[in-house]
Amino acid sequence: MGQNILIEISARHIHLSKEHLEILFGEGYELTVKKMLSQPGQFACEERVSVIGPKGKFSMSVLGPVRERTQVEISLTDARTIGVSAPIRESGDVEGSGSCVLEGPRGTVILKEGVIAAKRHIHTTPEDAERLGVTDRETVAFEVNINDRSLIFKDMVVRVSEHYSTAAHIDTDEANAVAMSGTVYGTIVKLRGNGLADSGLTDSDLADSSIA
């Protein structure tokens, strides 16, 4: 606890299944690597897909490699903008999630489920998890202290794997809430029973403090 973890902003993007990739871009199509991402084996692609809702559409980056199921990850603001539902879910949990239309250069997919707002989370290696005192699937509180807009994100899920690189992932709405810019770190904090971070202040200290 109390050790810095790099924060990365996860902007809207889409993961495609092989089936949907071939419908959108053509039979036998392979994704083109644009740049490697911080998580091992993951990459941003040159390809983009239009994600269409009743109120509008976004041109969105495709992330590779292909997945078993197509998943569209957007913020809640994005969801309202194009008029789609995006329940807050962990990656891969798409049963009963939002729907949209996907449009590529060679075809269109009516996606019946797969639109989500990704639940904020921390990727970590087993070694770093031990150092941080956390376990896989644990839910923690995570403090970001920058730009006079400090806050604590509760309900942050920890994912532990030897295939991960340690980093916290939040979406653009969450990043804007702390006016995040540039390289920023956060810390896992232990909350007291009243939901406040264990800062060393007593309840009396907090009660006596003035609010501007």
WOBEL-V524521 format. One line per field, one symbol per residue. psi: psi as a letter, one per 20 degrees, with the letter a starting at -180 (. if undefined). burial: 1 if it has 16 or more other C-alpha atoms within 10 Angstrom, else 0. A space follows every 10 residues. Layout:
BEGIN
psi = ???
burial = ???
END
This chain:
BEGIN
psi = qjqppppppn rprqpqrggh ghghiqpjqp qppgqqrhpp iqqqqhqqqp opahiaqqoq qppraqrhqp pporrhgggh gjkrpnqoqq pinjpjarra pppahiaqpo ohqipqoppq rppqqhghgg hikrrpjqpr qpppnqkklq rporlppppp qijrpoqppq ahghhhhjlp pbpqqrqpqp qrhjjqqnii qrhgghhiqq p.
burial = 0000101111 1111111111 1111100000 1010000000 0011101111 1110001101 1111110011 1111110110 0111111110 1001001111 0111000110 1011111111 1111110110 0101110011 1111100000 0111011111 0001111111 1111100101 0000111111 1000001000 0000000000 00
END
